[in-house]
Amino acid sequence: MGTEIKSQENCENSLRNRKKKEALTQNNVLKSSEKSEVKPQNESKGKVENQQQIESTTKPQIHEERNDKSFRIRLEFDPMSVVLFTLAIITRFFKLSEPRNVVFDELHYGKYVSLYMRNVFFFEKHPPLGKQLIASAAYFAGYNGNNTFSKIGSEYSENVPIFWLRFIPALFGSLLVPVSYNLLLQLKINRWVATLGGLLIVFDNALLTQSRFILMEPMLILFSTSALLFLMRFLDSKYFSINWCLNGLLAGVFYSFSISVKYVGFYSYVLGGILVARHIWLELRDKTFSDLTIAMRIITKGILLVVIPTAIYLGIFHIHLNMLYKAGPHDSVMTSAFQASLEGGLASITHGQPLKVVHGSQITLRHTNGRPCWLHSHAQVYPVKYEDKRGSSHQQQVTCYSFKDVNNWWIVKRPSKVDFSIGDELDMIKDGDEIQLVHGLTSRALNSHDVAAPVSPQSQEVSCYIDYNISMPGQLLWRVEILNKEEEGIHWHAIKSQVRLVHVTTQTALRFTGRQLPQWGYNQHEIAADKNLNHPDTSDQKERERQLLKSEMIPMERTDLSFWQKFRELQSKMFWQSDTVQNHMYSSEPLEWPFLSKGIAYWYQKDTNAQIHLLGNIALWYSTTFSLLFYVAFLVFYLLRRRRQFIDLNDQEWRKFQDAGFTFLLGYLINFLPYFFVERTLFLHNYLPALIYKIYLLCFLIEHIHDILRRSNQNLIIFTYKVLVCSWLIYVFHVFRTFLIVSYGRTRLTTDDVMNLRWRDTWDFIFS
Amino acid sequence: MTLTKTKESSMKNSTTKDSQEKDKWYRIALSVVILLTVVTRFHKVLEPDHVCWDETHFGKMGSWYINRTFFFDVHPPLGKMLIALSGKLTGYNGTYPFEKPADKYNGTNYEGMRVFCTALGAAIVPMAFETVSDLTGSVQAAFISAGYIIFDVGMITLNQYILLDPPLLFFMAASVMGMVKVSKFTQNQSFTRRWWQWLMFTGTMIACTISVKFVGLFVVLLVGFQTISDLWNVLGDLSKPIFYSIYQLAARAFALILWPIILYIFFFYIHLSVLNKSGNGDGFYSSGFQSRLIGNSLYNASMPREVAYGAIITLKNHKTGGGYLHSHFHLYPKTVGARQQQVTTYTHKDDNNKWLIKPYDRETFGKKNVTIVKNGDLVRLEHFQTRRNLHSHNEKAPITVKHFQNGTGDANDIFKILIVNGREGDPIETVSTKFKLIHYFQHCAVTSPGKQLPKWGFEQQEVSCNPNLRDKNVLWNVEDNYFEMLPNVSFHVYAPSFISRFLESHAVMLQGNAGLKPKEGEITSRPWQWPINYKGQFFSGGNFRIYLLGNPIIWWSNLVFMALFLLTYFIAAVKQQRGYEESEEIQKKEYKWRSLNAGMWLFMGWILHYLPFWAMGRVLYFHHYFPAVIFNSMLTGVMFNYLAERMPNWMKHVAIGTIFGILSYSFKLFQPLAYGFADASTESNSTMFGLRWLESWEF
């Protein structure tokens, strides 16, 4: 299988790592030859196998290792876990570093990992943990972060340790199998059925494909599943015992981890919350406990499952913000203060500038309310006539531009002074002063005339004044009104002062209208002067939005924001960043997922037709979808019968049936239904967290039907049922084998081969 | 009515005297409520005598019904049909244009429509009274609930004009009342005449609610939940045979599912048969649909059945609301791909929509032998006005970057016609054939992705060549077909049946609703603003101002009482679960849970009418919250009564007196918002200025 050879390399690789020295090698010596292929790969988290050995030398210092300890308790007694894990490792790690090309979203995540390597700040709407984990693996592999990840399919250069970049997702994807097995056992499901569950997860092509590249889902799914596992153990164990404490802690930790990989991890957390609430609710009935005991229990649960996860979440962001201290490509999303806190950011450009705005200061003015953009002007003039036949002043354009540009610079000038020399005595501008603003590059002053603005004709046009020597003298005076003078004082200060500029002759305020200029204005945003805010004409307009342009000066020194300030800003930007819905060729709708109507082309090689396509195991997906219907049918049937006092299941069985519903069915719904209300572009891989629960539900159902059949005491029926399940499993395996070629993407395909794989005509494989 | 009321409300232990007393109070309270309602609602109902706010839409639509011209609206028809009916009956002739708000009516008979809507809106109050009275069995609770609705100035404002909200709220309140009655009678009087009456009433009302606006769906859900709960109770009654439960189920399935569906379809039937003249909504609908409209160019049109080479045709995109393939003299601007002539889709009929269909290899077509265009043929399309060919090449399209740009005037312009599910050799038929136009070299399909071009494209819709041949926007059909060599056949034959038109209207409405997205930079009202009464809406400006805003006292106290309710319910539930209730008297316990369950249903109504708005991406308005307010006000009545019952007698009277005092005083303060006030924005000492408790209120 080629794994032998690879394990050699891995040993060497891991030896090269600075961090783990003797401990690992020692373990390696201890290990039996059979398992040696697995061990070296367990790096940061996967001490599982190592600790399975008798070695007593493990040092339980951090959470992760402690989790493995309790994890180990099961594994030690359970060779099945080991077998399943090995199987998972083999499938997940097989030729992991191929193809040596950028595959699908590696484009994004790879880029972010590279930025981590270089400590460059970036902005993304997903939380950082997943990228941090991958980045740490990359760090140990000595990746320097210099690959550009320019486009899907482009080849990695020699110095990219692609195996190690893909290592964490593959490892976590493999760990999912034994964790699932244990979760099923935890719900008192038969060992064989639990094994079946593990196998099903191994045999799902979508989970396999997703685990082999630099993608977030494997981590997300593993964390939320382990959290659920430990939560179940937590709820089952005796109050305030060590086990209870440990399991609760781990559940909390894993929940916060899964939320920190992707915010959709929150759905699993909600599921956990519901399970805990249900547990508490049932416990209320027990009168042997006093009210105080119950209150204490609720409080401790709250600490373990709410307070600690929150702290960890904050810690992860702390690391994130500490690591990324250099300025980078997404700076302009953040406020100037934030940008100035980054090394090589704004502060280095403007370094040495005074804090106070004085006559002669060179400033940029940034619109602060909503879209970030800067007051901008360029040599082009407004067209003489607009498309709707209105005329313009034909003066130089003034716009709001969303990027940093030399044309964003303005000079503050007192109307009384002739030159810009600052002089010895600083002439500070304060609230109420009248000033002129001169555009730096064109040396023309900001002006407004009683001419309608290009796109919002109800407002007044703003321009830079060109003297055409016609009867339109410039009206260049602007009054500075500092809006937050209570806090910042009456003097105009950099970034801190929010400023409104009021045109003196017409009493209108400079305003960002939110509309874009047509082609002639390079699609930049319109700036206009609007009638004064203080006199809103209260006509019957529905919504009258008045966003004034507040200005802000770029800080001149590196600002030192506290973690909380940075965190609050980043967090709010992450939540409110609106996605634009784009039409992606491989995007799909939630309704298409349960029946696998559409896959995603991940990678494609033109000359061989070899390709990687995200597709689930269709046999499995259909079965799980039907298992949902079956479970619901059973549930309704039992409920109705019980209502009429027909008791089909004894208390214990009924409890188990309910538990399965509360964890698996509810888990599925919580992870699936929200997508119907989401307006982002969605992809098939968004479905995988929900899919896991469906697979578990299917396992429960297989066992449940078996239990029912066993009551008949007819061995023939039971035997037939077992045969049926086995043959179904074989079929699932067959489908898995068939589609393995698009999961690994190593096989040269002819057009016919591709067409043969196209089992549903909605699947869009690429071929030439 | 009152007799059974007595029977119902008399508890096991209460004497007849008690129930008589209660009955008396019930009648007094109801009369007071009705009196107050009539006085508050019909005061100044005819002022202002100009078009207010959305009257411009719904008045216009009423006129269109009266004139029978076809139009398109995102809401189902019942509300507008009722407005039109009331207008027609009171002498409005449908000629007033309702152009924009603040247009004077100048003698138009608008009064009938206003009074009709107000009457519907007024009926909400007694129905809410009935609902609460049935739910809790307490006149007092019902009276407070009614007071909360009566004195809410926002409710008055919204229900005084020609809008869809009065009928919507009316039907909704009626559904809830019916639901409560059915539930009440189910226990002892199932299958009596009265039970059937209320059941059918509920079914009718939910059908009406959802036929006014699709938000009626929420009340349907509420009724559904209540029904399930009733059935669950019936099923749990082991003294009754299982067949009894099945009858119950069947009766409800008929009255609450089947019957409403029939009614709903029936309303659409009326809608589609009344509107039989061509109007401004034609372009949204498919060619077949249009052929049923008198005055439309397709109505009774006769044109060749099949498309032959040399015919001049128009092509309509087959998606709902799709436009015609269009081109004009203007070129794509410099920065956008090649400078070729623009190709767009355009929803209106125009000579620039005409194309000449030619075989791929020759310019001339035999004058004698007519060749029909068949499935799989290679063709070229020449724009009739500019004599240029439809063309595509490997360039990025203006907006959808992945597609290829279409332009006209080059040689790379052969397209293959592929009929959907067509066999080789099938002819292309006018209107009925759906086909794809696939570019022969690029292997991409001509698509209208539904995106608007910027100004340079006159804001028509973009056309691109999409390599994804299964995209749902790639289908086209021939709409007009001019060709002299073929015999013209009457078009009427292909007209779709009622059912397919019914379905198509829904597809178009759905798309219209989804299209009501806020534009970039536009600010819409957000759901979090509603319960706290953050911002209102101007109904009328100028010197007669009307501002839709809830009575802040009522709205804010509503929230307080809701929080109190949730807390009380939670505590009671925990106590019950802990088994602390066993010591309580049975009667007291029963009363407590009756109130709490009543509150729970009302709370559910509130949640159902409020929460879904959070998930909606469309443009939202403040008035969307009013259905929820009714539930909240009823809940307040229930909760207030629950608390008052635990007080000593004298305190109870004081409390009730105080709350009515506060309600009427706040009403007196804020009533100008509903009945009109003059512009007073500049005088800081005016009465209205003092009432601006929140900065965000704009009056």
Interface residues (C-beta under 8 A of the other chain):
Chain A: W281 L284 R285 K287 D291 E387 T513 G514 R515 P518 Q519 P536 T538 S539 D540 Q541 K542 E543 R544 E545 N583 M585 L640 R643 R644 Q645 F677 E679 T762 D764
Chain B: W53 P101 A102 W232 L235 G236 L238 I242 P333 T335 T400 K402 P449 P454 K455 W456 P467 N468 R470 E520 G521 E522 I523 T524 S525 Q537 F538 F539 S540 G541 G542 R545 V574 Q577 R578 G579 A615 G617 D679 S681 E698 F699
